[in-house]
Amino acid sequence: MNILKIHGKRLAYVRVGTGAPLLLVHGFPLDHSIWDPLLPFLTDYFDVILPDLPGFGGSDSPGPDPVIETYAAALADLLAGLGLSQAFVAGHSMGGYVALSLARLHPQRLLGLALVASQVLADTPERKAGRYETAEQVARYGARVVAEAMSPKLSADPAHRPVLNELILRQRPEEIVGGLHAMAGRPDSSLIFSSLRVPLVLIHGQADALIPVERAREAAQMAPHAVLVELPAAGHMPMLESPAETAAALRRLNSM
Ligand code: MLT
């Protein structure tokens, strides 16, 4: 992996392929490796940049109490550090919340935006309360709380679960707590999403047990030029469950 030092903190990333820059932002509480199955389908078309969000994988902690903008600001710094003024940005789930935050902070940096198994709305009060409760449990009992709760729901295909479980268990509990708080506090992004005039692609598994496909259908209604790609065989992890189809949908960013 490559390391870029940003304000004294190490941000780990992989960069591979040639073409227009495409930043792939992983979800919670995972790391860049989740995108690996897509790379054979993308690297002939894009200069693919795969960061580990601050606190996850090989990246240093953002410090206590990150907000969703903390992660987005680090990605803006990464792009700047790589000398890229603009990029296509695709975010998976929490990575989508981060991508939307990047769009809010630096709309001029986006060549296009893809949300993969994500949503533009903020949390409901119930979902927020659930996240704070989970965060308390993680602080007390560790990453296994989230691994046990999430692994069965992440993929419609049980074959993916052991790998996802292991990946979650490798993440640091305090960063999982930070991610939960950041997601709970994120704002509604409907306005920014619907105001973007760049290519927009929504990719969603019809069997997503964490973020129902209805959220993507609602987002598609908000932005008439958004392309919605529903994947019948996928749950919450389209990059693992339907990699060729997910990559083909991402390539549409650059052909609209
Ligand atoms: C994710 O997969 O990044 C999270 O489950 C998203 C969420 O909980 O809203």
Residues whose N, C-alpha, C, O or C-beta is under 5 A from the ligand:
A	BS01	MLT	G27 F28 H92 S93 M94 G95
